[in-house]
Amino acid sequence: MRDDTVAPIIIKRRKVVAGDGHHGGAWKVAYADFVTAMMAFFLLMWLLNATTEKQRKGIADYFSPTIAMAKVSGGGDGPLGGESVFAENTLPRMGTGATSLSPTVERREKGAADAGAAEDGKDPEQEQFEVLEDMLMGRGGESAVADALLDHIVTEVTDEGLVIELFETRTARLFTEEARPTRLLEDLAIVLKRAAGVVTNPIAIEGHTAAYPVVLARNPSWDVSGLRATAFRELLTRDGLAQGRIRRVTAHADREPAHENLMDVRNNRLEVVFLRTK
């Protein structure tokens, strides 16, 4: 008779395959690299299509700086550590040992400005403005201004000239309540004075303020903007800028806001314009 209480014996046989074959994981690594490369390629194509020629040049200059910066310290204790990045030896070279501001003897005899315009068809003054703008904003891979000061500067080349805008933030003001320059504005004045040494153009200073509450019996914006522009002019001339370089000082009150909110602190600003000479 069969004993039903005895458990049956089950034998499992495992099939051993030598090597992983196509079931291995090596192909996944190669596939991941391929997908990453394709993603980078399509991102590059998108950037080329979504940016302008000037923006692409700025991106290229970031990875391949073309503006040499002076590394010699002057021993000062100012915001730039005593370094003068507006010195002649910091300007881009033209391939002949000369810069755009100090041409070779041959070009000087012909007239540097006229020779430059005739050779490449470009306006030398426009090129100087663009070089100065790139130096201030660090578009050549390194900024000529400390990061703390760079947060208060906006530049733009216009038909009038190179406009350098100095503006306030909620945490850093340019003037006290008595319209006296703060330490921040004094540091910015040093930067502007050094920038003025790169070019010889005349300068215009324009003062702007945020709007004041309409409940005030008298709107002080005109007086305040005028006092601030005048105070900055005195600050620049005190730091060594020749008074003859300043062509005009203008008060705009709150009539040309930079922010849609007329009372926003961003509207408290100064504009320094390096005027075109022709």
Helices and strands as residue ranges (DSSP letters): G 21-23, H 26-50, H 53-63, G 88-90, H 105-110, H 112-120, H 124-137, H 147-150, E 153-157, E 161-167, H 183-196, E 203-208, H 221-238, G 243-245, E 246-251, G 265-267, E 269-275
